[in-house]
């Protein structure tokens, strides 16, 4: 089928009827079979009250009782619908799934409201979009049926294969197969599929990457459409070529995204004018065109370790990339900052810049090691000799900006990626506010840290500007963490006798906990617990606070248009405002407003853009663009999490049978998790493997305690473990703790048999 329910709803409006013939054309349906399938789908949507059909055409119904969400299932059979609007997750019992699978976008109806300690329950009413068009599996013969058993145990199903696929039976399990779904389950009929290809399990790093790309449906991305790029306009462009501009190099992978350039001017009384120059990407294509729709579907550029899956087409990347000593078009903002790093004023402009030098991480390291009054210039800094004063000033300003951000409640955690070569560019965090609601601790005196602090201010400025002008932007909101969840982390820390101070209302703040944990020898384990309590940053149609950036009003990303589609969207809106916005009510008015800067706020009482210019932006937001980008970003994050887990598991495979030092990262009733450096791979020590005593789980103290010998296992404890088994495909590591010989376990087995009825889960 060429379309999904989500595709149909995206084409329909709640206000204006659309004829079926126009819908068929918009969906690219030409054959009789395709049109019959559309008719079947529309009839079902009418019965579900998603669509109404009138003589004039079709209208979309926005039924508030049907909640859009994405399914998240566990290997144990528990499924939740994660709401697009960020509301409370909805528990879905297996008989209410209605053939929906893990990852599917669905519409859910709540059947039972939640309570204090109980999630609301609901049922799937409609599957908007299937996530799994193909899957990785192992082939098994069960009686007379040939079945594909999904490698992902969250897919609670099997897929029947034709008998001709018996050639892919692999008793040694040295390979897996990619299975294409030919028919999803419907009524009493189960899913059908066929083997598309066989993939090796132990084929090296390239084969592992192919496995993961296939698992996450990224191996067959459609090619970018061929279009003619537009040339950026010359009229009204600010010539900034006399202003030195530095390019900071963060990533080294093939097809890495383009990053913004920086300039700095010292003003009077210790103030600064910081310039952030973003590559002019949005000016080169049309909103709603085939290239724009292709990039919208991609959502983000994706780091794959040593390379990238780019967001932009190759011609667009080539046209927009900054080059040293070459004048190029940009989209810039001048940020006026006081001596403490506070944003006072800002102004945006279409610009033309001349990048003067490229700054690498090696140059920053040489700058940090260089003595203040040294006469010689290290080799890594010779190419930057004329720009060293500018670079030093940028570092000093970035330090101020970081201090200001942290004082506003932003969270930096010392939880970097492990130093594994195959992770490549994944080890370097992106220079903007990430989805997860916390920032990897980086000094302001390196490429990523410096660029991050400046980019965050630029995004705060655009957020405030677009919110003040009431324009249809894609904002990013990041609410503060739930006080109850933070207090739970604080209780765990207090149980470990970590000294800390609570606020006057008796609550702990996430920033205070992060600072307290950083001063302990259990820093990593405690910060991991804190990390799990922080709220994610999500795209939204309405402005709101962004705790991670220390912003209380609005935050709109735009400086990294080759990294995120949301940046590209906001850049497109900003270009439209700067090039076509009305700076006065009518041509008769002699006084104009400076709509490019904050000085116009509160003075504009007319429409800045014509309805024809605003409509494409407003309709896309009304049709759920923010929610779809959030969903896409979540799926790409799952891929990168899998990439990390695979690299860690491969690093652990040669260590099977060896005893390694580790640190307890989590404790549950069934055992505890241990991180083993240097890859920080995490494995489980099951409680059944602890033979020296009978262990009880103390939930209030978050520890396991031996009933007889009082030995304890708690978060942050150092232990020695034996790596017993590694399943790289499922990212599962089995560990056994190495106990001291003097624990005295005589008679334990008899005691265990006597008290077996009270064994922990």
Helices and strands as residue ranges (DSSP letters): H 5-11, H 20-27, H 32-47, E 51-54, E 57-60, E 66-73, E 79-83, E 90-92, G 94-96, E 105-112, E 120-129, E 134-142, E 145-150, E 158-161, G 163-168, E 175-183, E 192-200, H 205-215, E 238-239, E 245-248, E 261-266, G 268-270, E 272-279, G 282-284, H 290-298, E 302-303, E 308-309, H 314-320, E 327-337, E 343-359, H 361-369, G 379-387, H 388-407, E 412-413, G 421-427, E 439-440, H 447-468, E 475-477, H 483-495, H 510-518, H 523-533, E 538-540, G 547-549, H 565-580, G 598-600, H 611-622, H 625-653, E 659-668, E 671-676, E 681-686, G 687-689, E 695-698, E 703-706, E 712-714, E 718-727, E 732-737, G 741-743, H 748-754, G 756-758
